[in-house]
Structures are given as C-alpha cells and as structure tokens.
Amino acid sequence: MAQAPTVTPIESTTAYRISAGDTVKLIPLTGPVDGSPSSVFLEIWDPEGSQPDNSHPESVEVFVILDGTATAFSDEHTVELSAGDVLTLPATSVHRIRNTSATDRLYAITIMTNDQGSQPEESGMPGFYDLVVNGIPEPLDEKDLAVVFAARRRLSLD
C-alpha cells in the first residue's frame, strides 16, 4: 500500500528561535519527520533582524520572499530582495539575510534541500530541521498571524 500524504494545519505548528537573542524565528512545515529529504519552513525576521553567517556543506537553500525587504549576503555577493523574489543559495556558500526594515518583519518560505547534509559534522545535529526544533519555542503573535492567515481571510470574505 502506498504511503498516505501528510497534511499539517499551520495552526498546529510551533515557531522556534534557534538560540536566545536570535532575531529570526522559524516554523517547521515539513521535513525528515514527515519522510521528506528536504525541510520547509516559514521564516520570520524581526525588524532589522538577521541570522548569523552560516553555511550548509551539502544543501542548497531556497528562500521565497512573501512580505518585506531584505539584503542577502552570500560569499562576496550582495543582492536586494523584496516580496515575490526567489533566492537560491548554493551549497557551501557563507550567507545570511538581513531585514532592511526598521519597523516591519520579513517573511519567507525557506526550503533546505538535502536536510541531512545541511549541518557541519561538528554541530552535533543531524540536520537543520533538528537544529530548529531543538531551539526555543515562541508563539506567533498578531502580526505573524495576520500575514500567515491573510489568504485564508481573503477567501472567507469572498
């Protein structure tokens, strides 16, 4: 018998900050726990937030910018991002994304290909999904929920 598809209502998800003081929170949407070799997250940057420089030895990372503006740094390259842009970062690149707004959050769907090849051996974590869910849980607030559920609300008004 074929494996059944996995459906996860976003209401049942949890946001995490990887460590205290981080200015980015991630909501795991799917990953190895669901049998997927890739992980998908909703990623939310605080105003002027940025993750630290990071790199993934065997994983390409893709960001679909949903709302906000940002600057992405990848090795010696710098690019500006806004809603509707898709950023693809090559494996092994040293990169980070900085929210350029002092008042608004940045929202993106992030895809970590080959999740199990995403972390350096010395990290002690098998993959990025595990790194995130071992972080600090944080509830979504009204601003986050407004963005996450905007499409659902629009549909219910039609």
Secondary structure, DSSP 8 states (H G I E B T S, - for coil): ---------GGG--EEESSTT-SEEEEEEESGGGT-SSEEEEEEE-TT-B---B--TT--EEEEEEESEEEEEETTEEEEEETT-EEEE-TT--EEEEE--SSS-EEEEEEESSGGGSS-GGG--SSHHHHHHTSEEE---HHHHHHHTHHHHHHHH-
